[in-house]
Amino acid sequence: RPGVVAGVEAARPLNPASNQKILTAAAALHYLGPAYRFKTELRGNPKNGVAEVIVLSGNGDPSLGTQDLWRLARVVRERGLKRVGAVYVDQSYFDDQFVPPAFEQQPNEWAAFRAPVSAVAVEQNTVTLNVLPNASGTAASFWFEPPGAVDSHGTIATRAPGSGDAVGWSLRPDDAPGATRLRSEVSGGIAADLGRRRYTRRLEDPRLVPGYALRDVLKDVGIEVGDEVRLGKLPSSEQLAYITSKPLAQLLYPVGKESDNFYA
C-alpha cells in the first residue's frame, strides 16, 4: 500500500463545493439507475365533471416546466373536468428543509442558481420576468413564468429608441396578512427598439407556486377553478393525469456539464 508522497493541510475540512455533484450523480445512478424517470401526477375524485379538490404531487422531477402543467391540464379537460374547488400541492415526498445548506446565509441574493428545492418544482423554482416593448410613450407588456408565481405591482415604460434597458425589478416576501407569494415590484423602462427581454430570479418559498401555476393553466384551458391553493393531499384519490421526466441518465447532463445546482 503506497504511503503519502506529499500533502498540504490534508486534514483540514473544506467545503467540497461543486465536487459534491460527482458523488450526487454517482449515488443517483447507483440507487435509481440510469433509466429512472420522475413522475408528477394530478389526483382527485371528480364527479360529473366537478372535483372539490385536485392535487398536484411529485417525487422531485427537476425538469418540470410550465408546458408540463399545460399537458396535465389538457388531459383532465379531455376527461371531462369542468370545475375545481381548490388546488392542493403535495410536497410530502421531500422533507421541510427546502433551503439548501448555507443558502440561508445570503437571504438577499436572488440569483437563479440559488433556488430552493421541493418535491414538486416548476421552472427550477425560479420566476422569470418577460418584458416586451411597445410604441414609445406607452407601457411595455410584461408577464411572469410560471404564471401566478408572484403578486405583481408596478409598470414598465416604453421609451425612445436607443435609450437601452433600464428595467427595475425587485422581489421580497409580502408582509400582508395571509400573503403566500412573493411581492414583485417592476419599474423603469425599456427602449422601443429592443426585443423581448427575460430576467430570472429564485423563489423564496417554492412549495405553493406549482399550485398557483396550475390554477392559472387550468383556467386557461377553460376549467373553472376556485381561489384556494394550499399544501395537502388526498389519501384515497384517483390518478387523473401524469407526466414522466426524461431518463435520469439524460437529466444528469446539466449536473456534470453545466454544474447545475438545482438539478443536483
Salt bridges, closest charged atoms under 4 A:
GLU9 OE1 - ARG12 NH1 3.35
GLU41 OE2 - LYS39 NZ 3.91
GLU41 OE2 - ARG43 NH1 3.00
ASP68 OD1 - ARG71 NH1 3.71
GLU78 OE2 - ARG77 NE 3.24
GLU145 OE1 - ARG198 NH1 3.04
ASP151 OD2 - HIS153 NE2 3.34
ASP165 OD2 - ARG197 NH1 3.37
GLU185 OE2 - ARG183 NE 2.68
GLU204 OE1 - ARG202 NH1 3.25
ASP205 OD2 - ARG207 NH2 2.70
GLU238 OE2 - ARG79 NH2 2.83
